């Protein structure tokens, strides 16, 4: 029985864990950072909380006889991805990355590309007044120096602490969302730009269809690069490769 560690926190990671766990020769440890208070969890061994950087993850892989680590974290979890890469190198553990496909910019859409949340904030300054911020609570602080801008914030969880914005309203909601609902939300709040990460997937894509229909621009924070591992965007191919390698 081979043990694999899946670094999770996404819907795709849950699906992967359940598919691997159903195999007779593989045992799954599903790990997540614990930031979401009511996460979706697969039916397998669960580990919650951080590892303590590269050194902590390295010890965990060694102490638990892990044969492979699969990074299925959010496309923007760059630090965890780098920790996994380094720990796999040190331990010689097989390392794979599952990355759901990014959204492609539709013809005729008005996407303004940004390299980071801070860069997105600069693109808002002196240009937009009412912003739908959908890039996650961890990015909110990057927009704190825009007192003249009103923000609509949407997140799965309530903020744990007051947000550092001058003018905003928060709504708690979990996708999938529908285009009609997204269109109504944009019109109700008179949104003139949407800020998003290129997370991919169907759960939140409706906002992009709604912005295009209403000719509202999108500031799209591009994905960080993935380095040092084999990347898969198809679960079946990933499972086949892992079984072949192990």
N, C-alpha and C positions, 0 to 999 in steps of 0.2 A: 504494500500500500504506500503510494507516494503522497507526500504532503505538499500542498501548494498554498501559497499566501496570496490572496487577492486584496490589493489595496483598493478600497471601494469608496462609496459615497455617492454613486450615481445609479440611476435605474438600470443602466446597462451592466454595471458591476454586479448588482443583485441577480440579474438574469444569468450572467456568466457563472456566478457562484453556484446557483441552483443546477445549472447544466453540468458543471464539473462534478458536483456532489452526487449527481445521479449515476455517475460512472463507478463501476465496482472497484477499480484499482486506484482511485484517487480520493484523498481526504482533503477537504477545503477548510482553511482558516480565512474568515472574512474580517478584514480590519477597516475601521473607519475612525476619523479623527474625533468624532463626538460633538461637532459643532451644531448639527441639527438635533433638536431636542426630541423629535418623534420620527426617527428615520425609518425607512423601509428596510427590512432585514431579511436575508435569505435563511433557509432552514439548514444551518450548518454551524460549526464552531464560530463564535463571534468574539472579536477582540476590539475593544473601544479605547480610544485615547492615543496620544502621540507615543512615538518610540524613543524620543530623545536624540533626534538627529541621526547622522550616518552611523555613528558608533553604536547607538542604541538599536538601530535596525540591524546592523551587522551582528550584534550579539543575539538578537532574537532569531535571525535566520540560522545561526549556528546552534543555539540552544534547543531549537525546536525541530531540527533535522528537516529543514525546508528544502525541497528539491527544485522549486521554481517559484519566482515571484512575478505576479501579473499586475502591472500598474493600470488599473481601470478607474483612476481618479478623474476629477473634472479636468477638461482640457487646459484650464488655467492654473492648476495646482502645480506650478513650476518647481517649487522648492521640494515638494514630496517626490516629484518625478526625478529630480536630481539626486535626492537622498537614496532612492531606490536604485538608480544607476550605479552610484558609487558603492553601495553595500553589496550589490550583485557582483561587481568587479572584485572586491576584496574577498568575498566568500566563494567565488566561482560558481554561484548559483545561476541557473538559467533565468533570463530576464526578458519579459515581453511587455509591450505597451498596447493596450486597447484604446483606440481613439475614435469616437464616433465622427462621421464625416462632417466637415465644416459646411456652413451655409454658403452657397454661391451667390454672388451679387447678380440679381436679375437684370436683364436688359431694361434700361429706362429708369432703374432705381437710383435714388440719390443717396449714395453711401459716402460718408466722409471718414476716411480711415485714420485711426489713432493707434499709437504704439503702446499706450498705457492709459490708466485712468487719469493720471496727471496730465497727459497730453490731450485727452478728451476734454478735460476742464478748460484747458487753454483754447480749444476750438470753440467752446461755448461762449467764452468771455467776449462781451461787447457785440455779440451776434444773435444770441437767442435769449428769450425771457422765461419761457415755460417749458420745463424739461421733464420728460418721463425717463427716470433713471432705473434701468432694469439690470444693471451689471453686478448687483449683489451688495449686501450690507458692508462687506469688507472694504469696498471701494468708496464709501460715502465720504470719508475724511478728505479724499482728494479734491472734492468739490466745495470744501468749507470756505474758501476765499472768494466766493461769488455771492456777495450779499444782495445783489440786485436781481438774482435769478430765483424763481420759484420752482421747486422740485416736487414731482410726484414719485414716491418710492414704493416699489412693490417687492415683497420678499415672502418666502415661505414661513419664516418665523418672525415674531415680534422682535424689535431691537432689544438687546439685553441692557443697553444704556442709552441715554438721550443722544440723538444724532447731532453732529456738530455743524448743522446747516442753519442758516438764518430763517429761511422761509421754505416750508415743506409740508406735505401731507403724506401719511403712510397708509398703505393698504396691505393686508395680509392675505395672500392667495397662493395656491399651488396649482400648477398646470396639470393637464393640458388646457390651453385656452382656445377659444374659437374666434374666427376673424370678425364676426359681427359684434361680439362683445368687446374685442380690442378696438374696433373702429368707434364704437359708442364711447368707450373710455377716453380715447384721444380727443374726440369732439367735446365731450362733457367738460374736460379740464383744459380745453384750448391749448393743447400741446403743440409746440412749434418745432421740437426736435426730440428724438428718442436716442438714448445712449444704451448700447448693448454690447455684450461680449459675443463673439462668434462661437457660441457653445455648440451649435448644431442640434440635431434632433427635432422631433415634431412637437414636443410639449409646449414650446414657447415661440414657434415659428410664425404663428398667426399674426403676431404684432408686426412682423416684417411685411406680410401681405397687406395689412391694414395701412401701414405707413405709405406703401406704394400707391394704394388706391386713393389715398388722401393727399398725395404729393408732399408728404412730410419727410424731411431728411432724417437719416440715421447716422449717428456717429458710432462706427463699428470699431471696437477695440480688438485688434488682430491677435491671433493666438501666438503664444510664445513658441519658439522652435523646439522640436523634439530631437534629442541627440543621444547617440550611444546605445540604441536598442532597436530590435525589430518591431515595427509598428503594424498593427492590424486594425482594419475598420470593419471586419466581418467576423462575427463570433464563431461561426462554424469552422472557418479556416484556422482561427486561433486555436480552438480546441483540438483540431486535427494535428496541428503543428506541435503543440505541447505534448500530446500523447505519443507522437512519433519521436520527439526528442527525449522523453523520459523512458 
